Each structure stands twice: as C-alpha cells, then as structure tokens.
Amino acid sequence: MATDRLDEVLDAAYDCLTRYGVRRTTMDDIASTMGVSRSAVYQYVRSKDDAFRRLAARLHEQALGRAREAAAEDAPPAERVRGVLAAKLDLVLQLAGASPHTAELLDEKARLFGDVCHTFTGDLRRLLIALFAEAVSPAGVEPAEAADICLALVVGLESAPDSRRLLAPATDALLTGLLGASVGPGPARPNSLQEGASCATGP
C-alpha cells in the first residue's frame, strides 16, 4: 500500500512539473494536487527534490525496462538494437512533448537528475555493446564504438522533425554499415508513448 501511495505522490509531482517546472513547484502544490495535507506527502518523500528525483528515476527505469525487453527478444541483432534505441527516443519524446518543463528530467547537467540520466545512458550502452559483441561486426568496428555511434544517432534524431518515423530507416542504414549486410526494415512497432500513456500521466 505504501508503494501505491508513493505512486500517487509521484503522479502528483509529475502533474505539478508539467504546470510549474521543478523550481516553482512546492510541497504544498503536490499535496494540493493529491488532495491531502503536506504532512501526508512527507510520509513518502523527504522533500520536493526527493519527489522529483524519484520521479526521474522511475521514468528512466521504465524506459530501461523496455530496452532490456527489446535486447532479450528472440530476434535478429539488428531488430534488437532498433528496440533499444527506440526505448531511448521514446523517453525523450515523451518528456520533451508533455510540457516545456518535463524535459528538465532529461538534463544530464542537473543537480537532481544528472546521475540518473548518466546511469540510464550507461546501461543502454552496455546493452548495445553486448548486442554488437554477439553480432560480430565485419566492418572492423569495436562493439563499444558501435554502441556509441548508435547512441549518437538517437541524440541527433531527438530534435529532428518526425524523429520517430526516421528512427527505423536511419537505424537500418547505420546497421547495414556496422553489421556488413542489409538488415531490411524492422516490423512495425506500436507507439510506445500511446501504449505507455500511464508513464506520462502516471509515472
């Protein structure tokens, strides 16, 4: 039950974040959004900063879970790589599109979230390295280098118009070079933002 109540606190923190941003949100705002007293909120988080840090961690953990599922699929390496990259891109688009404030949770330089973001990127990199080590690139590119190239591709797409549509052809072109063979188009994937709408409205 305590976990459920913490979920409610983080849901309320997300709602406040979309409206006010991290700096302008207060514990009173979070409590008011929940319909409880401020003292009730303090039973589950130590402070506003604690609430937002937990919120950032949960959103990144959910995205990492999707990436791990994609990496573990019984599918060709290229398709699994696409799934890992899609998990990162979806998280960015989700937070960048929800409001002008929610992208704050992606700031690797932020005092509250920097290490959460760095850990997430590091975990994705390790997943990709393992996939490329398994695929054995004939192009002479080391698995760690291939992973870094793929992550750089996603970062480049994050600000591009229609980036989700571009991810598949861009990844296919890149993997054709890295894996030394035509990888072909991957199967159509459901829009994980729509599927995971609870992440945006109930992180």
QUIPE-V528396 format. One record per pair of residues at least 24 apart in sequence whose ideal C-beta (glycine too) atoms are under 10 Angstrom apart, sorted by sequence separation. I is the first residue (numbers start at 1). GAP is how many residues later the second one is. D is the distance in Angstrom with one decimal. If there is no record, write none. Layout:
# QUIPE-V528396
i: {I & I}
gap: {GAP & GAP}
d: {D & D}
This chain:
# QUIPE-V528396
i: {9 & 12 & 27 & 63 & 64 & 66 & 67 & 150 & 8 & 9 & 23 & 62 & 63 & 66 & 125 & 149 & 150 & 164 & 8 & 22 & 25 & 63 & 124 & 125 & 149 & 8 & 9 & 22 & 25 & 63 & 64 & 124 & 164 & 8 & 13 & 60 & 62 & 63 & 146 & 149 & 150 & 164 & 5 & 12 & 22 & 62 & 63 & 91 & 146 & 149 & 164 & 22 & 121 & 124 & 5 & 9 & 60 & 63 & 146 & 147 & 9 & 13 & 16 & 59 & 62 & 63 & 88 & 146 & 8 & 9 & 22 & 87 & 88 & 145 & 146 & 9 & 10 & 17 & 22 & 121 & 5 & 9 & 10 & 13 & 16 & 17 & 59 & 60 & 143 & 5 & 8 & 9 & 16 & 59 & 88 & 141 & 6 & 7 & 13 & 14 & 87 & 139 & 141 & 5 & 6 & 13 & 14 & 17 & 137 & 139 & 141 & 5 & 6 & 12 & 13 & 17 & 56 & 85 & 139 & 141 & 13 & 84 & 87 & 88 & 135 & 137 & 138 & 139 & 140 & 2 & 3 & 9 & 10 & 13 & 14 & 84 & 137 & 138 & 139 & 2 & 9 & 10 & 13 & 137 & 138 & 12 & 13 & 59 & 84 & 85 & 132 & 135 & 136 & 137 & 138 & 10 & 11 & 14 & 83 & 84 & 135 & 136 & 6 & 9 & 10 & 14 & 60 & 135 & 9 & 10 & 59 & 60 & 81 & 132 & 10 & 55 & 59 & 80 & 81 & 84 & 132 & 6 & 10 & 56 & 57 & 80 & 83 & 10 & 56 & 55 & 56 & 80 & 81 & 7 & 56 & 80 & 81 & 6 & 52 & 53 & 106 & 52 & 60 & 67 & 71 & 77 & 78 & 56 & 59 & 77 & 80 & 81 & 61 & 64 & 68 & 71 & 72 & 77 & 80 & 56 & 57 & 60 & 64 & 67 & 68 & 71 & 77 & 53 & 55 & 56 & 59 & 60 & 63 & 67 & 70 & 71 & 77 & 78 & 52 & 53 & 55 & 56 & 57 & 58 & 61 & 77 & 53 & 56 & 57 & 60 & 61 & 64 & 68 & 71 & 76 & 77 & 52 & 53 & 56 & 60 & 63 & 64 & 67 & 71 & 77 & 52 & 55 & 56 & 59 & 60 & 63 & 67 & 70 & 49 & 50 & 53 & 54 & 57 & 61 & 88 & 92 & 96 & 49 & 53 & 57 & 60 & 64 & 71 & 84 & 88 & 92 & 96 & 48 & 56 & 60 & 89 & 93 & 81 & 85 & 89 & 92 & 93 & 81 & 84 & 85 & 88 & 89 & 92 & 84 & 87 & 88 & 91 & 92 & 96 & 82 & 85 & 86 & 89 & 81 & 85 & 88 & 89 & 84 & 88 & 93 & 92 & 93 & 85 & 89 & 90 & 89 & 25 & 24 & 89 & 90 & 17 & 21 & 23 & 86 & 89 & 20 & 21 & 22 & 88 & 18 & 19 & 21 & 22 & 14 & 17 & 18 & 20 & 21 & 23 & 86 & 17 & 18 & 19 & 22 & 85 & 86 & 89 & 18 & 21 & 22 & 85 & 14 & 15 & 17 & 18 & 14 & 16 & 17 & 22 & 82 & 85 & 86 & 82 & 85 & 17 & 84 & 14 & 17 & 22 & 82 & 83 & 82 & 85 & 22 & 81 & 82 & 85 & 14 & 22 & 79 & 78 & 81 & 82 & 78 & 81 & 98 & 78 & 79 & 97 & 78 & 81 & 77 & 78 & 81 & 93 & 94 & 102 & 105 & 76 & 90 & 93 & 94 & 78 & 86 & 93 & 77 & 78 & 82 & 90 & 91 & 98 & 99 & 102 & 77 & 81 & 90 & 91 & 94 & 98 & 76 & 78 & 82 & 83 & 86 & 89 & 90 & 94 & 97 & 98 & 78 & 79 & 82 & 89 & 95 & 78 & 79 & 81 & 82 & 87 & 90 & 91 & 94 & 95 & 77 & 78 & 79 & 80 & 83 & 86 & 90 & 94 & 76 & 79 & 82 & 76 & 78 & 79 & 91 & 95 & 83 & 90 & 94 & 76 & 79 & 75 & 75 & 70 & 66 & 63 & 66 & 62 & 66 & 63 & 66 & 62 & 62 & 63 & 62 & 59 & 58 & 59 & 62 & 59 & 58 & 57 & 56 & 55 & 54 & 18 & 18 & 14 & 14 & 15 & 17 & 11 & 14 & 15 & 14 & 15 & 14 & 11 & 13 & 11 & 10 & 11 & 10 & 8 & 7 & 7}
gap: {24 & 24 & 24 & 24 & 24 & 24 & 24 & 24 & 25 & 25 & 25 & 25 & 25 & 25 & 25 & 25 & 25 & 25 & 26 & 26 & 26 & 26 & 26 & 26 & 26 & 27 & 27 & 27 & 27 & 27 & 27 & 27 & 27 & 28 & 28 & 28 & 28 & 28 & 28 & 28 & 28 & 28 & 29 & 29 & 29 & 29 & 29 & 29 & 29 & 29 & 29 & 30 & 30 & 30 & 31 & 31 & 31 & 31 & 31 & 31 & 32 & 32 & 32 & 32 & 32 & 32 & 32 & 32 & 33 & 33 & 33 & 33 & 33 & 33 & 33 & 34 & 34 & 34 & 34 & 34 & 35 & 35 & 35 & 35 & 35 & 35 & 35 & 35 & 35 & 36 & 36 & 36 & 36 & 36 & 36 & 36 & 37 & 37 & 37 & 37 & 37 & 37 & 37 & 38 & 38 & 38 & 38 & 38 & 38 & 38 & 38 & 39 & 39 & 39 & 39 & 39 & 39 & 39 & 39 & 39 & 40 & 40 & 40 & 40 & 40 & 40 & 40 & 40 & 40 & 41 & 41 & 41 & 41 & 41 & 41 & 41 & 41 & 41 & 41 & 42 & 42 & 42 & 42 & 42 & 42 & 43 & 43 & 43 & 43 & 43 & 43 & 43 & 43 & 43 & 43 & 44 & 44 & 44 & 44 & 44 & 44 & 44 & 45 & 45 & 45 & 45 & 45 & 45 & 46 & 46 & 46 & 46 & 46 & 46 & 47 & 47 & 47 & 47 & 47 & 47 & 47 & 48 & 48 & 48 & 48 & 48 & 48 & 49 & 49 & 50 & 50 & 50 & 50 & 51 & 51 & 51 & 51 & 52 & 52 & 52 & 52 & 53 & 53 & 53 & 53 & 53 & 53 & 54 & 54 & 54 & 54 & 54 & 55 & 55 & 55 & 55 & 55 & 55 & 55 & 56 & 56 & 56 & 56 & 56 & 56 & 56 & 56 & 57 & 57 & 57 & 57 & 57 & 57 & 57 & 57 & 57 & 57 & 57 & 58 & 58 & 58 & 58 & 58 & 58 & 58 & 58 & 59 & 59 & 59 & 59 & 59 & 59 & 59 & 59 & 59 & 59 & 60 & 60 & 60 & 60 & 60 & 60 & 60 & 60 & 60 & 61 & 61 & 61 & 61 & 61 & 61 & 61 & 61 & 62 & 62 & 62 & 62 & 62 & 62 & 62 & 62 & 62 & 63 & 63 & 63 & 63 & 63 & 63 & 63 & 63 & 63 & 63 & 64 & 64 & 64 & 64 & 64 & 65 & 65 & 65 & 65 & 65 & 66 & 66 & 66 & 66 & 66 & 66 & 67 & 67 & 67 & 67 & 67 & 67 & 68 & 68 & 68 & 68 & 69 & 69 & 69 & 69 & 70 & 70 & 70 & 71 & 71 & 72 & 74 & 74 & 75 & 76 & 77 & 77 & 77 & 78 & 78 & 78 & 78 & 78 & 79 & 79 & 79 & 79 & 80 & 80 & 80 & 80 & 81 & 81 & 81 & 81 & 81 & 81 & 81 & 82 & 82 & 82 & 82 & 82 & 82 & 82 & 83 & 83 & 83 & 83 & 84 & 84 & 84 & 84 & 85 & 85 & 85 & 85 & 85 & 85 & 85 & 86 & 86 & 87 & 87 & 88 & 88 & 88 & 88 & 88 & 89 & 89 & 90 & 90 & 90 & 90 & 91 & 91 & 92 & 93 & 93 & 93 & 94 & 94 & 95 & 96 & 96 & 96 & 97 & 97 & 98 & 98 & 98 & 98 & 98 & 98 & 98 & 99 & 99 & 99 & 99 & 100 & 100 & 100 & 101 & 101 & 101 & 101 & 101 & 101 & 101 & 101 & 102 & 102 & 102 & 102 & 102 & 102 & 103 & 103 & 103 & 103 & 103 & 103 & 103 & 103 & 103 & 103 & 104 & 104 & 104 & 104 & 104 & 105 & 105 & 105 & 105 & 105 & 105 & 105 & 105 & 105 & 106 & 106 & 106 & 106 & 106 & 106 & 106 & 106 & 107 & 107 & 107 & 108 & 108 & 108 & 108 & 108 & 109 & 109 & 109 & 110 & 110 & 111 & 112 & 119 & 126 & 129 & 129 & 130 & 130 & 133 & 133 & 134 & 136 & 136 & 137 & 140 & 141 & 141 & 141 & 144 & 145 & 146 & 147 & 148 & 149 & 182 & 183 & 185 & 186 & 186 & 186 & 187 & 187 & 187 & 188 & 188 & 189 & 190 & 190 & 191 & 192 & 192 & 193 & 194 & 195 & 196}
d: {9.4 & 8.9 & 8.1 & 5.0 & 9.2 & 7.4 & 9.3 & 6.7 & 9.4 & 6.8 & 9.6 & 9.1 & 6.8 & 8.6 & 9.0 & 6.8 & 8.2 & 9.4 & 5.9 & 7.9 & 8.6 & 9.6 & 9.0 & 6.4 & 9.9 & 9.6 & 9.1 & 8.2 & 7.8 & 6.9 & 9.0 & 6.8 & 7.6 & 8.7 & 9.2 & 9.9 & 10.0 & 4.0 & 9.0 & 9.1 & 8.0 & 9.5 & 9.1 & 8.0 & 9.8 & 8.0 & 9.1 & 8.2 & 8.9 & 7.0 & 8.4 & 5.6 & 6.9 & 8.9 & 9.3 & 9.0 & 7.0 & 8.5 & 9.7 & 9.9 & 5.9 & 8.1 & 8.9 & 6.7 & 9.8 & 9.8 & 8.1 & 5.0 & 9.5 & 9.8 & 9.8 & 9.9 & 8.0 & 9.0 & 8.7 & 8.9 & 8.8 & 9.4 & 9.8 & 9.5 & 8.5 & 4.9 & 8.3 & 7.8 & 8.9 & 7.0 & 7.9 & 10.0 & 9.7 & 9.4 & 8.3 & 5.8 & 9.2 & 7.1 & 5.8 & 8.5 & 9.3 & 9.3 & 9.7 & 9.4 & 7.6 & 9.7 & 5.7 & 7.5 & 4.7 & 4.4 & 9.0 & 7.4 & 9.5 & 6.2 & 9.4 & 5.6 & 7.5 & 8.4 & 6.0 & 9.8 & 9.3 & 8.3 & 5.7 & 9.6 & 9.9 & 6.2 & 9.3 & 10.0 & 8.9 & 9.1 & 9.3 & 7.5 & 9.4 & 8.4 & 9.4 & 9.7 & 6.6 & 8.0 & 5.9 & 9.7 & 5.3 & 7.6 & 5.3 & 7.1 & 6.1 & 8.9 & 5.2 & 5.9 & 3.9 & 9.8 & 9.9 & 9.2 & 5.4 & 8.1 & 9.6 & 8.2 & 8.8 & 6.6 & 8.3 & 6.0 & 9.0 & 9.5 & 9.7 & 5.9 & 5.7 & 9.3 & 9.3 & 8.3 & 4.8 & 8.5 & 8.2 & 9.3 & 8.9 & 9.8 & 6.3 & 9.0 & 9.0 & 7.2 & 9.7 & 9.8 & 9.2 & 8.8 & 6.5 & 7.2 & 8.4 & 7.5 & 6.4 & 8.7 & 9.6 & 9.3 & 9.8 & 9.2 & 4.5 & 7.0 & 8.5 & 9.8 & 5.5 & 8.8 & 9.4 & 5.6 & 7.7 & 9.4 & 8.4 & 9.5 & 9.0 & 7.6 & 8.6 & 9.1 & 9.3 & 9.9 & 9.0 & 8.7 & 9.8 & 5.3 & 9.0 & 8.3 & 9.0 & 8.9 & 8.4 & 9.7 & 9.2 & 7.5 & 9.2 & 7.1 & 8.5 & 5.5 & 6.0 & 7.7 & 9.5 & 4.7 & 9.8 & 9.8 & 9.8 & 4.5 & 8.9 & 7.1 & 7.0 & 5.8 & 8.5 & 8.1 & 6.1 & 7.8 & 9.6 & 9.6 & 9.2 & 9.8 & 9.6 & 9.6 & 9.7 & 4.0 & 5.1 & 9.8 & 5.2 & 7.6 & 8.2 & 5.5 & 6.7 & 7.2 & 8.6 & 9.3 & 5.9 & 6.8 & 4.9 & 4.2 & 9.8 & 7.2 & 5.9 & 6.1 & 9.8 & 7.7 & 9.8 & 7.8 & 9.2 & 9.3 & 8.7 & 9.1 & 9.6 & 8.6 & 9.1 & 9.3 & 9.7 & 8.8 & 9.5 & 9.4 & 7.9 & 7.4 & 5.7 & 7.1 & 9.0 & 8.8 & 8.6 & 9.9 & 9.3 & 7.5 & 8.7 & 8.5 & 9.8 & 9.3 & 9.9 & 9.6 & 9.5 & 8.8 & 5.9 & 5.3 & 8.9 & 7.5 & 9.0 & 8.0 & 7.9 & 5.2 & 9.4 & 4.8 & 9.5 & 9.7 & 8.7 & 9.9 & 9.1 & 9.9 & 9.4 & 7.2 & 8.8 & 6.3 & 6.4 & 5.1 & 9.7 & 6.7 & 9.3 & 8.7 & 6.8 & 8.6 & 6.6 & 8.7 & 6.5 & 7.7 & 6.7 & 8.9 & 8.7 & 9.6 & 9.4 & 9.6 & 8.5 & 9.3 & 8.1 & 5.7 & 9.6 & 7.8 & 7.2 & 9.8 & 5.7 & 7.3 & 3.8 & 9.8 & 10.0 & 8.5 & 3.9 & 7.0 & 8.8 & 8.9 & 6.2 & 7.5 & 8.8 & 7.6 & 5.4 & 6.5 & 8.6 & 9.9 & 6.1 & 6.5 & 8.5 & 9.7 & 8.4 & 10.0 & 5.5 & 5.8 & 9.8 & 9.2 & 5.8 & 9.6 & 7.4 & 9.2 & 8.5 & 6.6 & 6.0 & 7.3 & 9.9 & 7.7 & 7.6 & 8.3 & 9.9 & 9.9 & 5.0 & 9.5 & 7.2 & 6.9 & 7.8 & 9.9 & 9.1 & 9.0 & 9.7 & 7.9 & 9.0 & 7.8 & 7.4 & 6.3 & 9.7 & 9.7 & 9.5 & 8.1 & 4.7 & 8.8 & 8.3 & 8.6 & 8.8 & 10.0 & 8.5 & 8.3 & 9.2 & 9.8 & 9.7 & 9.6 & 5.3 & 9.0 & 9.3 & 6.5 & 9.9 & 6.2 & 8.6 & 8.3 & 9.2 & 9.8 & 9.9 & 9.7 & 7.1 & 8.9 & 4.7 & 9.3 & 7.7 & 5.5 & 9.2 & 8.9 & 9.7 & 8.3 & 6.4 & 9.5 & 5.8 & 9.3 & 8.7 & 8.9 & 9.5 & 7.9 & 5.0 & 10.0 & 9.4 & 3.8 & 9.3 & 9.5 & 9.5 & 7.5 & 9.6 & 9.6 & 6.4 & 8.3 & 8.7 & 8.0 & 9.9 & 9.7 & 7.5 & 7.0 & 7.7 & 5.7 & 7.4 & 5.0 & 8.0 & 9.0 & 7.3 & 7.4 & 8.4 & 9.8 & 9.8 & 9.1 & 9.7 & 8.9 & 9.6 & 8.7 & 8.8 & 9.1 & 6.5 & 9.0 & 9.6 & 9.9 & 7.9 & 9.0 & 9.7 & 7.2 & 9.3 & 8.3 & 5.6 & 6.4 & 8.7 & 9.0 & 7.7 & 5.3 & 5.6 & 9.9 & 9.0 & 5.6 & 9.4 & 8.8 & 9.4 & 9.2 & 7.7 & 8.1 & 9.4 & 9.3 & 7.6 & 9.4 & 7.7 & 9.7 & 4.9 & 7.5 & 8.2 & 4.8 & 8.3 & 6.6 & 5.6 & 8.9 & 7.2 & 8.4}
